[in-house]
Amino acid sequence: MAKNKFHDGPGPSQRQLRVGEVIRRTLSEVLARGDIHDPELNRMSITVGEVRTSPDLKIATAFVLPLGGKGQEDVIDLLARNKGELRRIIGKKTGLKFAPDLRFRLDETFDRLDDTRRMFEQDAVRRDLEE
């Protein structure tokens, strides 16, 4: 397998970031409009925080969270059940040569943000920051 001459860092390439953002916007738009034929999925408000793509752009992992944080496991199941239709719609709307296989994971960045805020509010941490 040939090494990519234009990208040697451990992070995603510029192309992966760009395609991931296009997929994220399209997925958010589709879920907000209720373009899916599943009434259970259309009833839920879902936030798409980030989409990461594999280096070959064949797999896209979407990090999602239901609005309010309730029914997290249900959201993953509903999206997985409708991933074929979502993949077809994303393929049409994005104009990509190949529509990536979609995978869904819970977005835990909000939980980590709350943990970080709690940590900074501790007296011992405040003392360390003032010095």
N, C-alpha and C positions, 0 to 999 in steps of 0.2 A: 504494500500500500504506500503510495507516494505521500510525502509530507507536504502539508500546505505551506508554501513559501511566504504567503502573505499574512499568516497568523501563527504566531509561535507562543502566545501567552496561554495561561490556564483557563481564562474566561471565554465567554462566547464571542464569536466573530461579529463584525459589524452587520453582516448579512443575516446572521441568526437573530440578532436584536431587532433588526428592521422587520423581518418576516414575523417574528413573535409579536411585535407591536401591531402589525396589520391584522393578524389573526385575533389578537385580544380585542381590538376595536370592533371588528366584524362580529365576533362572538357576543360581545356586550350588546351591540345593536340588535342582533337577532333575538337574544333573550329578552331584551327590553320591549321589543315590538310584539313578541309572542308569535313569531313566524313558525314555530314548531307545532305539529299537529297533536301534541300531548297536552290535554287540558290541565293535568296535574302540574306539569312543568310551567305552563303559562301563568298559573296562579301565584307562582313564587317570584320574588324579586331577588336576583342573584348578582353579586358583584364579582367581576372577573378582575382580579388584582394583577396578574402577570401571566404571560404565556412564554414558556421556554421551549425552544426547538432543539432537536438533535443536530449535530454537525451536518448531516446529509439532508436535513429538513424533512425527513420522512415521518418523524414523530413530534407531536406538539403536546406538551403537558400544560394544561390550564389550571391555575390555582384560583379556586372559586370559594365564595362564602355567601351563604344566604343572608339577606338583609336582616339584621337583628340577631343573627347567630343561631337561631333556632332551626332545628331540622337539618343539621349538617349532613348526617349520613343519608337522609332521604334525597338530598340534592345530588350527592355523588351517584346514587343509584339511578335517579331519574336521568341525569345527564349521560351516564353510561348506557342506559337503555335506549336513548335517542341519539347516540353518537354517530350512527350512520347517516341520519338525516342532517345533523349538524355539519358533518364532514362534507356532504354534498352541497349544502348551502354555502359553506365557507369556500369551497372550491370554485363555485360559480361567482361569488361576490369579490373574491380577492384577485382572481385572474392568475393564480399560481399555476405552474405547469402540472404539478401533482398536489392534490389535497393531502395534507399529512394525516396520519392516524392520530386521533384525539384521545388523550388520557386526562383524567380529572383527579385533582388532589385538593384537599382542604387548604385554604390559605391561612397560615398561622402567624403571619406578620403582625396582625393586630394584637394577638396574645403576647407576642414578644415585646411589642411596643409598650403594652401595659406593664409587663414585668420590669422593663427598663425604667419606666417612670417611677414605679414603686421603689426600685433600687436607689434612684437618685433622691428620693424623699427621705431615706434613712439618715439618721443623725450622723452615724459614723462616716458615711459617704460624703455628706455635706462638709464635714470637718476636713476630710481629705482634699476636697475640691477647693476649699478656701485657702489652704496652705500653699 
